[in-house]
Amino acid sequence: MNQKDKKHENKRIKVGITHGDFNGVSYEVIINSLKDNRIVDLFVPVIYGLSKVLAYYRKALKLNDFNYNVTKDAIKLYMRKVNIVNISNEEVKIETGKSTPEAGKMALLALQLAVKDIKEKKIDVIVTAPLNKANIQSDEFNFPGHTEYLASEFGISDYLMLMVHNNLRVGTVTGHIPVKDISASLNEELILSKLEVFNKSLIRDFGISRPKIAVMGLNPHIGDKGLLGSEDEEIILPALISAKKNGILAYGPFAADGFFGSNELSKYDGVLAMYHDQGLAPFKSIAHTGGVNFTAGLPIVRTSPAHGTAYNIAGNQKSSPSSMREAMYLAKDILRARNKYDKENENPLAFGIAGKKPIPKTTEDRSS
């Protein structure tokens, strides 16, 4: 291999994939996503998991030609092969379709090592397979899920769970909280914060220069002028006014049922829902098995398939790898878009000297 080829190989994106709950469908969707040998031409897959568990599922799936490299450290990878960083030599009991403390322990161990490695630049992006939010809880993990854990690890307070499928991007203001707590959790500052993260991500991560964001109301029929609730007029609308003053093209609030049931959806680059099911129920109805969860606002790129452990079908070979595969592709694409944007904005004057219009760093600047 000549120097040019070596340089190209070193630039290939290393996709870290945490194994999640090994009793769910994680290994099935990971293996089925990576079994096509051509995948290694697109990126370097790096699974964080247990080599013996991987071997077990490979046998169960009857994929003896699925080959991989086992390593103890992500610094030692095969660039043209699937890699697995063996997180432990501890013997584990595989109980397909069941939640066990052992599976939660190993899910956390894989996540912790992947985070450590991305901080040390051994990998470039993280794709997290589904974990069980109950069995992973411990003194080291006291979070509702991956999103909150990663935000804590990177010291980020302003972040956004963003569901992505082709040109459909749906974020939520509140996350994994009880429905009874949603109204009390909403305030103008929180909505504005989510809009700012959303807007910056659409520009930097998705290459949309002047994104338009549709904002959903909270109550049926947007409260019917206070008859069905006052949050839409007293909290959401002021947040939209503030967002527009900051140069964010935010529109609404819209009644969610009418919005998702019409052609309005195609007019916007992103949709901000007020709570989890308001955004994810229509999203999953549209995306089916191809949706991806992306955490906007983090200094690193993290995606995940838009499904859970699926214990009910684990081991039955009924799981679809589509969402996991799309999560890998999206992570790669976002990193490239982000790197391109950052490079172009590193020294805007240089572009001006070259005869190109400098790329502004804020939406407000872009509208001038």
N, C-alpha and C positions, 0 to 999 in steps of 0.2 A: 504494500500500500504506500503510495507516494505521500508527500507532505500535505498536498492539497486535499487528498482524500481523508487523511487523518484529521485535518482541521475540520472538515465537514462532519466527520463522525463525532468529534468532540462537541459539536454544536447541536447535535440531535437532542431533542427534548426527552428528558428522563421523567417518565410518569410513574410516581409512587402510588401504589394501590394498596390500601389497608384492607385486611381480610374480613373485618367486621365480625359478626357472630357466626362461628363455623358450623353451628347447628341449623342455620337458616339456608337461604339459597345463594349466599355470597360466593362460595367456591364454584358453584355451578355456573353462575353468570360471568364470573371472572374467567374461568377456563373457556367457556363457549365464546366469550368476546375475543379471546386471544388465540384460539385454536387455528385460525387462518394464518399461515406462515407469512403472508404479505403484510401483516400488521406491524412487524418489526421494521419494515421499510418506512413507516410513518413516525414511529417514536420508539423509545427504549422502555419496555414494560418492566417495572420493579415492584413485585408483590411483597408486602410485609405480612408474613404469616408463618405457618408451620409446614415444613416440607413433607412431613409424614401425612398431614391432613390433605395436602395437595395431591399426594400420591394416592390416597384413599379415594378422593373424588374423581381423579383421572381414571382410576380403575372402574369406579361405579358408572362413569359416563362412557366407558369402553373406548377411551381415546388414548390408546397406547402409543400413538405417534405424536402425542403432544409432549414435546421435549422442553426442558428448561434447565437453567443453571442455578444451583444452590450456592449461596454465599452467606457469610456471616456479617459482611460489611458492604454497604452500597457503594463504597469506593472501588470495589472489585466487581465490575459488571461485564457481561458479554453484550456488546452493542447490537448484535444481530440475533438476539435470542431473548426469550422470556426469562426473567430473573426472579428468584425468590430469596429475600433476606430472611433467613430462618431466625425467628425472634426468640425461640426457646427450644431446648432439647428435652424439656419436660414431657413425660407421657401424658396424653390427654384422652379422655373418653368421648368419642363422637356419638351423640344422641340426636340424630336428625329429627328436626321438628320440635325439639324441646328447649326450653330456656334453662340454662344451668349456670351456676356461679363461675365455673371453670371457663365457659365460653365468654362470659363478661370480662373476666380477668385477662384473657388472651386478646380480646378486642381492644382493651385499653392499652395493653403492652404494644400492640402493633401501631396504634395511633400515636403513642408517645414517641416511639422510635422514628416514625415517619416525620413527625414534627421536628424532632431533633435533627434529622438528616436534611430537611429542607432549610432549616436555619443555618446549617453548615454547608449548604449548596451542593450536597451530594445528589439531590434530586431537584427537579425544577417545578413540578406541580404535584398536588395530592388529589387522588380520587378515593373517596371513602366508601367502602361497601357498607351495607346496612348493619347497624348494631341494635341490640335490645336496650332501650333506655332504662329498663329496670335492673337487669342483671349486671350492668356495668357500673352501677352506683357504688361508690366507695369513698374513702377519705381523700383519694386522689382525683376522683371524678364525681363532682356534685353539681351536675349541669343537666338541663332538659335534653340536650343532644349535642351533636358534633358542632353546630354553629356557635353555640355559646361557649363551648370549650375552646374552640380555636380563637374566638374573639378574646378570651381571657389570656390565652397563651401568647398572643401577639399584642396585648395591651390596647385593644381597640374597643371603644365604646359605641362608635357609630358604624353599624354594619347593617346588612339587609339580606334576608333570605330571598333569593331570586330563582323562580322556576322558569326554565327556558326550553322552548321547542320551536326550532326554526326561527321565525320572526316574532313569535309570541314570547313575551317576557313579563312575568307576573311576580310582583313583590308584595310583601305583607308588612303592615306597620307593627302589629303585635304578632308574637310568635306562638310558642307552645305554652299557652296559658288557658285556664278555664274560661268558658264562654261568659260566666257571671262576672269575670274581672275585666272584660274587654273595655267597656265604657269608661270605667274609672281609670284605666291605663292610658287612655287617649288624651293628648293635649297638643296644643299648637306647636310647641317646640319639638315634640317627638315626630310629628308628621313632617315638619319642615326638615328635620334631620334626615329622615328616610328619603325624602325627595332629593336632598342634596347628594346623598350617597348614590341613589339611583341615577341621577342625572350625570354625575361624574363617571359612573361605570359605563353607562351607555356611550359616552364620548370616548373614554379611554379603552374600555375592554371590548366594545362592539363596533367602534369606528363610525358612530353616528354623530355628525357634526352639530346638528341642532335637534336633539331628541324631543319628541312630544310625549308627555306622560298623562294618561287618563287616571283620575283619582276617583275611587268609589266612595259613596256615602256609607254611613253606618246603618241607618234605619231603613225599613221598607219605604219606597217612594221618597227617599231623601228626607224623611221625617214629616212630609206633608205640612210644611210651614209650622212645625212645632207640635202638631197633633199626635205624631208617632215618635216624638223625641226631638231634643233640641241640639244634639251634638253636631249635626250636619251644618247648621247655620252658625253655631257659637264656637265651634272648634275647628272643623275641617275647612270651611270657607275662609276664615281668617288666615289659616296656614297656607292656602293656595294664593291668597293675595300677597303674603310675605314672600312666597316662592317666586312669584312673578317679578316682584321688586328686585329679587336677587338674580334675575335673568333666566330663571327656570321656566320652561314652557309647560306648565302644569294646568290641566283643564278639569272641570267638574265642580262639585261632586256629582257623580252619576249614580242613578239607581242601578245596582249590580245586576239584577235580573234582566232588566231591559237592555243593559249595555252588552252583556255577554250573549244575549239572544238576538243581537242585531249585527249589521255590517259595520257598526262604529268601531269595532275592535281593530279592523284593518287600517284605520286612520292614525293609529298611535304606535309609537315605538316601544312603549312600556305601559303596564297597568299597575297601579298601586292600590291594593285592597286593604281594608282596615283590619281584618283578622284572618287567621289560618284557613278555615273552611270556605270563607267567602271567595278567596282567590284560588285555592287549590282544588276545590270541587269542580269548577268549570274548566280549570286548566287540565286536570287529568282526564276529563271527558273529551277534551279536544286532542290532547297529546297521546292518549292511550298508553302504550308501553314505551314511548320514545322520549318522555320528559326527563329533564336533568335539573338537579338542584345545584345552584351556584351561590357561594357566599360573597356578595359584593362588599367592598370596603376593607377587605383584608390586604395586607401587604404581599400576601402570597395568593396563588390561584388554587382554589379548592372547589371541586365539583363532586357530585354524588348521584347515583341513580335515584329517580323519583319514586322509589318504593321501599318497603320495609323488609324485615327478615323473611316474611312469607313462610312461616313455619308450616302452614296448612298444606303447602305443595312441595316443601323441601324434600328432596330425595326421590321425587316422582318424575323428575326430568320434564316438568311442565313449565318451568320458569323461562321467561324470555330474556335474552342477553341484550336486547335493544337499548334499554335505558343505560346499562353499564357501558356499553360500547359508545353510545352518544356522549356519556359523561367523560370518557377518555378523549374523544375527538374535541369536545368543547373546551376542555382544559388546555389542550394543545393550541387550539385556535385563539383562545383568550390571551394566553401568554404571548403569542406572536403579535396580536393586535396591540397589547399593552407595551411590549418592547418597541414596536414601531412608533407608537404614539410618543413614548418617552424619548426616543431618539430624535424624533422630529421637533420636539419641544425643548430639547436640551439646550440648544443655542438658537433661538428663533432669528436672531440678527444674521446668522450665517446664511439662512435661507433667503433673507431679504437681499443680502449682497449678491446671491446667486441669481437674483431676478424672480424669486418665488415669494409669494405673500407669506409673511410669518404666521405660523399657526397659533392663534390665541390660546391662552391657558384657562380662560373661564368662559362660560356660556354668555355672560354679559358682554365680554369683549367680542365674542363671535357675532353678536347682533349689531355691532357698531359699523 
